[in-house]
Amino acid sequence: MYDVVIIGGGPAGLTAGIYAARARLKTLLIERAMVGGLAATTEFIENYPGFSEPISGPELASRMEEQARRFGLEFLYAHAEAVQKDGPNFLVTTEEGQVAGRALIIATGAHPQKLNVKGEDLFYGRGVSYCATCDGAFFKDKRVAVVGGGDAAIEEAIFLTKFAQQVYVIHRRDQLRATKVIQERARQNPRITFIWNSVVEEILGQEAVSGVRLKDVRTGELKELNVSGVFVYIGYRPNSSLVKDLVNLDEQGYIITDAHMQTSCPGIFAAGDVRQKPLRQVVTAVADGAIAAFSAEKYLEG
């Protein structure tokens, strides 16, 4: 029996672990892959307070993990398969068995949203990717497309110019949603070309990606663009299915919490990208994690 069980090892989960373990609560963090979450797939983080120079996502995650271990946080690397109420407590079923907790913090984050077009699933891992940091090096001196217009899309487009000969940014509108400073860097980069008012209709290829079929949203005109890679950044979906029958979700599936990170189920808290909120960044995930751990402590005392 643990005082607190945290599911998810991104910045929110790690911070919750630091605060809970530091409060002398017996705490377990369950992570199915590597710690850091989406932050660990980011080449550089330059807007996290305290770092005058950019820090890599993996390095920041590694430091958080080291700090959490120093305070006594326990880790279980396994896939959490189910969560159920067991009287006043909670049972988490994993591939390694069941663990019980008096309080539960859901910090499972979100996953990339798909285009849901022909060829996307077929060529996943053969030219279709959702992580430029992971796969960018495979496209040295090639032409690639980035789909999206937000911060993540433009940051990854800039990163891809380290390898690719040309990067095409495909956006369904005629202006970007990314913050101005990131836009300016992209516009000044000679390897980046913008294709406005366009959506991907199909990803083309035989054994691997060879191009995309684009549709102009204004005229309906179709055209083909020859590229060897397609990187998709059109938003995220929350990983909330684990507790969908226990807590209230919004229309998009994000967990609804109050200011204390408390969900509709007493004893279950949510933190980070999985919960409903206006801004999803490392700094907000960290804040959520701290509040969730503090609230869990007060819940257990009560």
Disulfide bonds with the S-S distance in Angstrom:
Cys131-Cys134 2.11
